[in-house]
Amino acid sequence: MIETPTHTTEPIVTGSSVLGVQCVDGVVLACDTLASYGSLARFQRITRLHQPAPGVVIAGGGEYSDLQQLFRITDNIFRQEFCQEDGYELSPRALHSYLARVLYGRRSRMDPLYNSLAVAGKGRFLGCIDLYGTAFESEAVATGIGALLALPLIRKQWHAALAMDEGVRLLEECLRVLYYRDCRALRSVQVAKVSDSGEVLISEPYELSNLQWKVAQAAEEV
């Protein structure tokens, strides 16, 4: 009897939440730079944001080696498209759909890629995919524990006229909340901005400022 592989259902080195918000002039993605080895904050300067082609950015949480594999898959897709020289350009929505099929196919073979992804692209596209291949588009997305802690905050403050600079500040505030509440989060973060026309800017890692620990002090006094 052939045994089903189980190593893929036991992630070892993992990244936490990814956040995304749709703005009037583009899309913003944000995440921290930590890859945890179990509960150890082992790798503190990794990147979970990837630009496989002009006008599109992918960000992911979960098993980091699986995320690297997905980045290689997307690089190969766009490399093949470039070599075809047929004038066709894979859209962010098409890539989002393709990655959903990849994740669903691996899940159906009981050999999943243990990741949740956010895809942002030109035309203000923003989509999310979980490890089962469930895919959807929304004006605000979050993966991991961020879907519980950060997504309600984003939805509460989101409005149709939100500019990208405001979106960055909103996601930074949500990352502060995650740093307070998520033991797999880090204060070192990266932000990616994709404009409506397809211009991409991925920041260098930087540390969140204005962190407040007065709540923790008050909790000790109770």
Sequence and secondary structure as in RCSB ss.txt:
>XXXX:A:sequence
MIETPTHTTEPIVTGSSVLGVQCVDGVVLACDTLASYGSLARFQRITRLHQPAPGVVIAGGGEYSDLQQLFRITD
NIFRQEFCQEDGYELSPRALHSYLARVLYGRRSRMDPLYNSLAVAGKGRFLGCIDLYGTAFESEAVATGIGALLA
LPLIRKQWHAALAMDEGVRLLEECLRVLYYRDCRALRSVQVAKVSDSGEVLISEPYELSNLQWKVAQAAEEV
>XXXX:A:secstr
      GGGS  EEE  EEEEEETTEEEEEEE  EEETTEEEE S   EEEEETTEEEEEEEEHHHHHHHHHHHH
HHHHHHHHH SS    HHHHHHHHHHHHHHHHHTT    EEEEEEETTTEEEEE TT  EEE SEEE TTHHHHT
HHHHHHH  TT  HHHHHHHHHHHHHHHHHH TT  SEEEEEEEETT  EEE   EE      HHHHHHHH 
